Amino acid sequence: MAETERVGENQAARWNGAAGRAWVDMQVLLDRLFEPLQDFLVRQVLAASGRRVLDVGCGTGGVTLAVERASGAGGRRVGVDVSEPMIAAQAPS
């Protein structure tokens, strides 16, 4: 098995296990903690048009949803993550 495959499998196992569940359990606190970074990212996306956004490693989707709220109708925003618990939890809108 190639090193990158092993690392990918380890990350998937981590984020689909205890780490993903812990993030979901602490989601409200973590969203508040990262809000300044989220606001910065939203401003950057909107300055670059924000019509098409792919958020890789989106976690619970806070940034993806914030871009959606800030940019309104039109365009397309997609968030993807390896963590099923985090995707299932989705950030509050």
C-alpha positions, 0 to 999 in steps of 0.5 A: 500500500502506498504511503498516501493511501495509508495516510488517507485511510488513517484520516478517514478512520480518525474523522469518522470515529472519535475525532468526528464525533468530538467535533460534532459534540463541540460544534457550537463552541468550535463554530464560535471559535472559528467565526473570525476566520469564517468571516475572513474567508467569506469576504475573500470568496465574495471579493472573488465573485463567490458564484462557484465555491468548492469547500474541501474539508468543510467539516460541518459546513459552516463556511460553505453555508456562510458563503451561501447566506452572504452571496444569496441566490445564483451560483453554486456552493458545494462542501465535501468532507471525509467525516460522515458524522460532521456532514450529517450534523451540518452547521446551523444555518 
